[in-house]
Amino acid sequence: MIRTYSLILKRSDNVVIQDFNFSWNKGENIVLVGPNGGGKSTLALGLSGILPVEPGSIVIDSKDITDYDLKSLRKKIGIVFQDPETQFVTTDVWREIGFGLSNIKEESSRIKERVECVIEDFNLRGILDRDPSTLSAGEKQLVAIAGIYAMQPEFLIFDEVTSYLDRKSRERIYELWDSIASSLMIITQNFQEIGFGDKVILLDDGKISFEAQTEDLEGSAHFSYDSDFFNLLKKNQNQIPEYNKIVEILK
Amino acid sequence: MIMLKNVSYKYDETEVIKSCSLSFSPNEVHLLVGPNGAGKTTLIMLLKGLIKPSRGRVFSPRGQISAWWQKMGVLFQFPEDLFFNDNVYEEIVYGAKRFGVKDIDRRLDNIVDFLGLDPEILQASPFDLSYGEKRIVAFASILIWDPLYLILDEPFSGLDWQFKKRLTETIESLKDKMGIVVISQEFDSIISFVDRVSLIVRGELVFSSPVEEVDWDEVYEVGCDVPSAVRLGKKLKSNGIELISDKIPYTVSGLVDALKK
């Protein structure tokens, strides 16, 4: 389990996440939505140990995040970013997938075993020799995810990874989420992705402004255009798919 | 008018644009759709003159637009990754200064006003802005030098509802002033004012037609999204709800009309 206690996270001296108390159970899938600047990515960077905690604390499985070394932290939590190119450091797909593992100083036999396994799982055999920077956007994103997944983190964060993918590439990521379906945090502006969570959290101005179990949101009462949930989303300037207007007209 | 005639382009030995002929009219909103990796971004790099065709040519018919490549403003994917100035003011005026544009401060005032930017952020570091504000600043840095064509590569990616709406309204208000070319996987918000749609697949132009004539099934089959009105219209039809036209409307308002009647 990951817990935060009175967590404060800053970006360039600005407080973005303030006095934040939150828990993420092992196995639980969370969808995090909210306006730009609301703190979603900052929270993700904090939880994955990339941003310093100041003050407050993040505790992962009863141990403070600052007490983890890089290798054990990366096995606990991984993060995939919106722009996969920001993660690429090598010039072929095989080495790219293995980079994270070699960075945490895994033995080469273990790296080989994990990379081969992920290549099969993600069906990447056909592009192994390619330079990641020459791949299509969908392929780049899969390679970026494969590199993080190879480290077998217990918790996995996806920060708006589908936002510029075509429908087919997006559906491939969705299949992947369905197959992993455990301890995922999906940060998104795409309302249709809420269904991948057990819980949906709306983050605005560095705080949780709405939180619900996804199953409680199912059904027309919650998805109608004037429901409390929609009003809340509207108030928080989130995305509302236009076809809901038509659904409303048809009622 | 800017035209591509039988244009091909190779990266190393791979032909990523294959004998493509396409024209871009001024005062037209032209949507380029196609799967990731189809060659859309390469096509706009050719259009901007950043790369040269391996075969064929990009040109403006004689007497129309001279040095057209200098008059094309391109908003690339993740434009905020290209920021490097200390403050927003310098970031916005950088290109205009380099092009020797006169009257920069007056233009800046107009742009700030037009885009609804808070003048106070001009002194802030561009790196401290929110994601949506960064995109608007990148947009301002192009509009300030009055391009003849505006080329937008995935302009909505990562933006929340508020900023998507703001950017959509801005693009719509510019459509009679300049030619606009948009590459987007999420074109629902702009489809109501798009004039022409071109589908690119594996470097080849499949069709370029007025938006009213687009075969959306063809767009769907190559792995792209279709307008949500088309998606919903199909579902309604398959559930026995009658629409007045055989062709499913591509806009929400069109679908509502077809249902009301």
Interface residues (C-beta under 8 A of the other chain):
Chain A: R11 S12 N14 G34 P35 N36 G37 G38 S41 Q82 D83 T86 T134 L135 S136 A137 G138 E139 E160 S163 Y164 L165 D166 R167 K168 S169 Q189 Q237 N238 Q239 I240 P241 E242 Y243 K245 I246 V247 I249 L250
Chain B: Y11 G34 P35 N36 G37 Q77 F78 D81 S125 F127 D128 S130 Y131 G132 E133 E154 S157 G158 L159 D160 W161 Q162 F163 K164 Q185 E186 D188 S189 Y220 G223 C224 D225 S228 A229 R231 L232 L236 V252 L255 V256 L259
